[in-house]
Amino acid sequence: MPDETLSAMPSEGKKAPAFTALDGEGNKVSLASLKGRPVVLYFYPKDDTPGCTVEAKGFRDAAAAFAKAGAAVVGVSPDDAAAHCKFTKKFGLNFPLLCDTDHAIAEKYGVWVEKSMYGKKYWGVQRATFLIGADGKIAKVWPKVKPEGHAEDVLAAVAAL
């Protein structure tokens, strides 16, 4: 179980924590490799669950608009490559999903938190999104995301950069 020294969620204006991870296809993706353009880094709890599917489909459907704005969209969850591949194929996702099985990236971004369901406590990902500017600094944070309409909110923020 994580200890109480987990990092806090980075705030707007701060340098985004660096990361490198494999996507579902086995490609290495790092924040450094995306530098020079806006990055939408969204954290979600689990592939192919209702809220996560709504959120992923929202980003998928807005992909052309994000690309036109020069922004990269990257999803992150604790799922492994096989789960990401299945989820990507099932819903035609057109952006990388990073494997954070050891929740190292989630911890860096302060979204690996203690949760509670039906009175049972457990650790998991808090649904959150970070818009990282082309300069590598966090431009906007959505700390507790509601999946419906979220991609449109993020796209509006990207357009305002």
N, C-alpha and C positions, 0 to 999 in steps of 0.2 A: 504494500500500500504506500502511496506517495507520502512524504513527510510534509510538515506544515511550512516548509521553506520554499514551496513552489513559487515560481516567479509570477508577479502580477501581470495583468494584461497590459501590453505596451500602449502608451497613449499617443494621441495625435501629435504630430510634430517630431516624434522620436524616431531614431533610426530603427528600421524593421529588423528583427532578429534574423540572422542568416540561417539558411537550412539547405540541406541536400537530401533527396530521397528518390527512391525508384517509383515510377508510375506502374500502372497495371500491366504495361507492355514490357517492363524491365528497363525503360529508358531513365537515365539519371536526370533529374530536374533540380535546379538550385535557384535560389533567389538571385544570385550573381549572374546566372545565365539569362535571366529575364530583365536585368537592369537596363535602363534607358527607355522603358515604357511602363505605363501603369500596370500593376498586377492586382487582380482581385483574388485574394487568398481566402477561401471560405472553408470553415471547419464544420463537419457534420458528424453525428454519432455513428451511423451504420448504413451500409449499402442496402438498397432495395427494401427500405422501410417506408411507411407512408409519407411522413414529413420530409425525409431526405430525398425521396423520389420527386416530390413536388418541387423542392428547391433545385435539384439537379436539372429537371426538365425546364424550369424557368431560365436557368443559365444557358441550357442548350438552345432554347428557342430564341434567346437574345444574342446568340453567338456572333451573328453577322454584324449586329450593331456594336458589340464590344470590339470586334476586329476592326470595324470602320473607325472607331475611336482610338485604335492602336493599343488596346488593352488585352492582356493575357488573363484568362480565367483558369484557376487551379483549385481543385477540391482536395481536402485532406481529411482522412478518417483513419481509425485504427485497423481497418480491414486489410487483408492481405491481397496479393496480386490476383489470385484466382477470383476472389469476390469482386474486385474492381473490374476485371475483364468481363465477368458475367453481367454486372450492373451496366457497364458501358455498352455492351452489345444489346442487351435487352431494351434499353431506352435510347439507343443511338446517340450517346453522349459524344460531344465533339471537343472535349478539353481533357487534360490529364487529371487523373485522380491519384494522389500520392499515398503510398503505403506508409503509415505511421504506427506500425504494430507495437513499437516500444513507447509510443506517445511522447517521444522526445520533442517533436515540433509543437505539439499541442501544449506541452509544458512550457516551452519557450514563449509561447503566445498567451499563456495564462488561461487556457481553456480546458485543461485537464482538471476537473473539479469533482468534488464529492456530490453525488446526486442521491435522490431518494425516490423510491417507487413502491407503493403499497407498504410503506413502513420499513422497507429494506434499504439500507444504505450501500452504495457502491460508487466506484470511480468511473468516470466517463467523460466524453467530450461535450462541452457546452457549445451549442450551435452559435457560431459567431463568424463575422466577416471583417476582413481588414482590406482596405484599399491602400495600396502602397504606391506612392508616386514614382515617377521616372527617376527621381533623385534618391530613391531607396528609403525615403521617410514615410511614416504612416500618415496618410492624408485624411482618412476617416475610419472610424471603428463602429461596427454594429455589434454590441456586446451580447445581446439576446435576440436572436433572429426568429421571426415568424416566417415560415417558408413561403406562404402565398404572397405574391407581389414583390418579393425581396429582390429578385434580379432587376426589376424595373427601377427600384430605389437606388440600387448600386449603379446602374447604368446612368441615371441622372447625375450621380456624384462624379462618375468618370467624365461625363460631358462637361462638368463644371470645373474640371482641373485646368 
